[in-house]
């Protein structure tokens, strides 16, 4: 997030005519400027030593001073100052010399208050834009440097996995004790979390409901330099726009019906820490625009307030939706998508990391045993077999809930199949599509042969001789397979 650029508000007005000083000084003060006045060069030099100014308005015809010399002195003391030159009718002005000296603009006397104010306003806007760009460029350079470090780390991961020298080491998760698993996809997600944690990048975490997105968001926070500061979580799908705006930005007393006190928003609560926006894909496009401004500039306003506030917040977002698809459908702003997707961590569903199932199941069983004070030590073999066959549409969250429920029903020391009533009810509706690698070799081989020879005989219309010709397998071997696999209805001719 970008901090607010400092607004140029301090002006120095130098003129020998006290009447002009007084009149124009009051006019500028009424417009919100802090104005210092000086009647000559000596007084101006004294005032300049007392602090920096954003704009200096200088009469070129001071009584005791050369205007060009004074401009040079002002610029040496404050290089960023802009100088507006008041020109009179006592002689021609060398405008080229004035520009080279550091003059930004000029006005001929006499002039109206509106003309001077327009000049000052224009300079103020230019200064503000320049300062904003400077801040953004520094922030972008910082992000670029951090992303280069992340990319170097990713290259190291790729090299480690492709060198073929020794088996890949399991990821050490001692610094992330709540993340359970040793599957390849989870190890990759853990490594990405470590790489991005101590940068300022906004992180997008994607995955189905129940895959542990908030767990990884907390890991990003815990491994960062902000770990000792607040981690604030907001579920964007749980609140309508009006309540979400009040929740995030806060509100002033009387901003709406029921706002009986002023309330700080969660962005303010998370200042210097981490803000986690869960299910960001559920936001309306109207609220997305308000959030984008906060993410870009760090600015927000409480509901019912006109005052801008600034917060230094690390943002992590998560969604179970395909944001790219939502962008193409006009449901998610493209500029917000690229803002939140500075770094992406994708979490696999449980069915695609099924090798982690035993670790997760025993971890949750230990938690349930402590919470319910029941001496449960494991699962009956039939329970694990059924759990491997289930697709787990609710992912890790569903597994945890199911085991906690079974722990209440079970008689120690083991959880039996009869205790997993929910699993038995759902298994036939959501069977997992088994991967060949999940099966023992003998089972996988028999499954392949059954499907291969059935397809072969169907193509040969049951004729063993034709099947032998097509497969280049001896007829005797095919007849043996037909018998062993139970294809008794096929002919042996």
BELPEUR-V454527 format. One record per residue. N is the residue number from 1. RES is the residue in one letter. SS is DSSP state (A for helix, B for strand, O for the rest). OMEGA is omega as a letter, one per 20 degrees, with the letter a starting at -180 (999 if undefined). Layout:
[[N:RES:SS:OMEGA] [N:RES:SS:OMEGA]]
This chain:
[[1:X:O:a] [2:X:O:r] [3:X:O:a] [4:X:O:r] [5:X:O:r] [6:X:O:a] [7:X:O:r] [8:X:O:a] [9:X:O:a] [10:X:B:a] [11:X:B:r] [12:X:B:a] [13:X:B:a] [14:X:B:a] [15:X:O:r] [16:X:O:a] [17:X:O:a] [18:X:A:a] [19:X:A:r] [20:X:A:r] [21:X:A:a] [22:X:A:a] [23:X:A:a] [24:X:A:r] [25:X:A:r] [26:X:A:a] [27:X:A:a] [28:X:A:r] [29:X:A:r] [30:X:A:r] [31:X:O:r] [32:X:O:a] [33:X:O:r] [34:X:B:a] [35:X:B:r] [36:X:B:a] [37:X:B:r] [38:X:B:a] [39:X:O:a] [40:X:O:a] [41:X:A:a] [42:X:A:r] [43:X:A:r] [44:X:A:a] [45:X:A:r] [46:X:A:a] [47:X:A:a] [48:X:A:r] [49:X:A:a] [50:X:O:r] [51:X:O:a] [52:X:O:r] [53:X:O:r] [54:X:O:a] [55:X:B:r] [56:X:B:r] [57:X:B:a] [58:X:B:r] [59:X:B:a] [60:X:O:a] [61:X:O:r] [62:X:O:a] [63:X:O:a] [64:X:O:a] [65:X:O:r] [66:X:O:a] [67:X:A:a] [68:X:A:r] [69:X:A:a] [70:X:A:r] [71:X:A:r] [72:X:A:r] [73:X:A:r] [74:X:A:a] [75:X:A:r] [76:X:A:a] [77:X:A:a] [78:X:O:a] [79:X:O:a] [80:X:O:a] [81:X:O:r] [82:X:B:a] [83:X:B:r] [84:X:B:a] [85:X:B:r] [86:X:B:r] [87:X:B:r] [88:X:O:a] [89:X:O:a] [90:X:O:a] [91:X:O:a] [92:X:O:r] [93:X:O:r] [94:X:O:a] [95:X:A:r] [96:X:A:r] [97:X:A:a] [98:X:A:r] [99:X:A:r] [100:X:A:r] [101:X:A:r] [102:X:O:r] [103:X:B:a] [104:X:B:a] [105:X:B:r] [106:X:B:r] [107:X:B:r] [108:X:B:r] [109:X:O:i] [110:X:O:r] [111:X:O:r] [112:X:O:r] [113:X:A:a] [114:X:A:a] [115:X:A:r] [116:X:A:a] [117:X:A:r] [118:X:A:r] [119:X:A:a] [120:X:A:r] [121:X:A:a] [122:X:A:r] [123:X:A:r] [124:X:A:r] [125:X:A:r] [126:X:A:r] [127:X:A:a] [128:X:A:r] [129:X:A:a] [130:X:A:r] [131:X:A:r] [132:X:A:r] [133:X:A:r] [134:X:A:a] [135:X:A:a] [136:X:A:r] [137:X:A:r] [138:X:A:r] [139:X:A:r] [140:X:A:r] [141:X:A:r] [142:X:A:r] [143:X:A:a] [144:X:A:a] [145:X:A:a] [146:X:A:r] [147:X:A:r] [148:X:A:r] [149:X:A:r] [150:X:A:a] [151:X:A:r] [152:X:A:r] [153:X:A:r] [154:X:A:r] [155:X:A:r] [156:X:A:r] [157:X:A:a] [158:X:A:a] [159:X:A:r] [160:X:A:a] [161:X:A:a] [162:X:A:a] [163:X:O:r] [164:X:O:a] [165:X:O:a] [166:X:O:r] [167:X:O:a] [168:X:O:r] [169:X:O:r] [170:X:O:a] [171:X:O:r] [172:X:O:a] [173:X:O:a] [174:X:O:r] [175:X:O:r] [176:X:O:a] [177:X:O:a] [178:X:O:r] [179:X:O:a] [180:X:O:r] [181:X:O:r] [182:X:O:r] [183:X:O:a] [184:X:A:a] [185:X:A:r] [186:X:A:r] [187:X:A:r] [188:X:A:r] [189:X:A:r] [190:X:A:a] [191:X:A:r] [192:X:A:r] [193:X:A:r] [194:X:A:a] [195:X:A:a] [196:X:A:a] [197:X:A:a] [198:X:O:r] [199:X:O:r] [200:X:O:a] [201:X:O:r] [202:X:O:a] [203:X:B:r] [204:X:B:r] [205:X:B:a] [206:X:B:r] [207:X:O:r] [208:X:O:r] [209:X:O:r] [210:X:O:a] [211:X:O:r] [212:X:O:a] [213:X:A:r] [214:X:A:r] [215:X:A:r] [216:X:A:r] [217:X:A:r] [218:X:A:r] [219:X:A:r] [220:X:A:r] [221:X:A:a] [222:X:A:a] [223:X:O:a] [224:X:O:r] [225:X:O:r] [226:X:O:a] [227:X:O:a] [228:X:O:a] [229:X:O:a] [230:X:O:r] [231:X:B:a] [232:X:B:a] [233:X:B:r] [234:X:B:r] [235:X:B:a] [236:X:A:a] [237:X:A:a] [238:X:A:a] [239:X:O:r] [240:X:O:a] [241:X:A:a] [242:X:A:r] [243:X:A:r] [244:X:A:r] [245:X:A:r] [246:X:A:a] [247:X:A:a] [248:X:A:a] [249:X:A:a] [250:X:B:r] [251:X:B:r] [252:X:O:r] [253:X:O:r] [254:X:O:a] [255:X:O:r] [256:X:O:a] [257:X:O:a] [258:X:O:r] [259:X:O:a] [260:X:O:r] [261:X:O:r] [262:X:O:a] [263:X:B:r] [264:X:B:r] [265:X:O:a] [266:X:A:r] [267:X:A:r] [268:X:A:r] [269:X:A:a] [270:X:O:a] [271:X:O:a] [272:X:O:r] [273:X:O:a] [274:X:B:r] [275:X:B:r] [276:X:B:r] [277:X:B:a] [278:X:B:a] [279:X:O:a] [280:X:A:r] [281:X:A:a] [282:X:A:a] [283:X:O:r] [284:X:O:a] [285:X:A:r] [286:X:A:a] [287:X:A:r] [288:X:A:a] [289:X:A:r] [290:X:A:a] [291:X:A:a] [292:X:A:a] [293:X:A:r] [294:X:A:a] [295:X:A:a] [296:X:A:a] [297:X:A:a] [298:X:O:a] [299:X:B:r] [300:X:B:r] [301:X:O:r] [302:X:O:r] [303:X:B:a] [304:X:O:a] [305:X:O:r] [306:X:O:a] [307:X:O:r] [308:X:O:r] [309:X:B:a] [310:X:B:r] [311:X:O:r] [312:X:O:a] [313:X:O:r] [314:X:B:a] [315:X:B:r] [316:X:B:a] [317:X:B:r] [318:X:B:r] [319:X:B:r] [320:X:O:a] [321:X:O:r] [322:X:O:a] [323:X:A:r] [324:X:A:r] [325:X:A:r] [326:X:A:r] [327:X:A:a] [328:X:A:r] [329:X:O:a] [330:X:O:a] [331:X:O:r] [332:X:O:a] [333:X:O:a] [334:X:A:a] [335:X:A:r] [336:X:A:r] [337:X:A:a] [338:X:A:r] [339:X:A:a] [340:X:A:a] [341:X:O:r] [342:X:O:r] [343:X:B:a] [344:X:B:r] [345:X:B:r] [346:X:B:a] [347:X:O:a] [348:X:O:r] [349:X:O:a] [350:X:A:a] [351:X:A:r] [352:X:A:r] [353:X:O:a] [354:X:A:r] [355:X:A:r] [356:X:A:a] [357:X:A:a] [358:X:A:r] [359:X:A:a] [360:X:A:a] [361:X:A:a] [362:X:A:r] [363:X:A:r] [364:X:A:r] [365:X:A:r] [366:X:A:r] [367:X:A:a] [368:X:A:a] [369:X:A:r] [370:X:A:a] [371:X:A:a] [372:X:A:r] [373:X:O:r] [374:X:O:a] [375:X:O:r] [376:X:O:a] [377:X:O:a] [378:X:B:a] [379:X:B:r] [380:X:O:a] [381:X:A:a] [382:X:A:r] [383:X:A:a] [384:X:A:r] [385:X:A:r] [386:X:A:a] [387:X:A:r] [388:X:A:a] [389:X:A:a] [390:X:B:a] [391:X:O:r] [392:X:O:r] [393:X:O:r] [394:X:O:r] [395:X:A:a] [396:X:A:r] [397:X:A:r] [398:X:A:r] [399:X:A:a] [400:X:A:a] [401:X:A:a] [402:X:A:a] [403:X:A:r] [404:X:A:r] [405:X:A:a] [406:X:A:a] [407:X:A:r] [408:X:A:a] [409:X:A:a] [410:X:O:r] [411:X:O:a] [412:X:O:j] [413:X:O:a] [414:X:B:r] [415:X:B:a] [416:X:O:a] [417:X:A:a] [418:X:A:r] [419:X:A:a] [420:X:O:a] [421:X:A:a] [422:X:A:r] [423:X:A:a] [424:X:A:r] [425:X:A:a] [426:X:A:a] [427:X:A:a] [428:X:O:r] [429:X:O:a] [430:X:O:r] [431:X:B:r] [432:X:O:r] [433:X:O:a] [434:X:O:r] [435:X:O:a] [436:X:A:a] [437:X:A:r] [438:X:A:a] [439:X:O:r] [440:X:O:a] [441:X:A:a] [442:X:A:r] [443:X:A:r] [444:X:A:r] [445:X:A:a] [446:X:A:r] [447:X:A:r] [448:X:A:a] [449:X:A:r] [450:X:A:a] [451:X:A:a] [452:X:A:a] [453:X:A:r] [454:X:A:r] [455:X:A:r] [456:X:A:a] [457:X:A:r] [458:X:A:r] [459:X:A:r] [460:X:O:a] [461:X:O:r] [462:X:O:a] [463:X:O:a] [464:X:A:a] [465:X:A:r] [466:X:A:r] [467:X:A:r] [468:X:A:a] [469:X:A:a] [470:X:A:a] [471:X:A:a] [472:X:O:r] [473:X:O:a] [474:X:O:a] [475:X:A:a] [476:X:A:r] [477:X:A:r] [478:X:A:r] [479:X:A:r] [480:X:A:r] [481:X:A:r] [482:X:A:a] [483:X:A:a] [484:X:A:a] [485:X:O:r] [486:X:O:r] [487:X:O:a] [488:X:O:a] [489:X:O:a] [490:X:O:r] [491:X:O:r] [492:X:O:a] [493:X:O:999]]
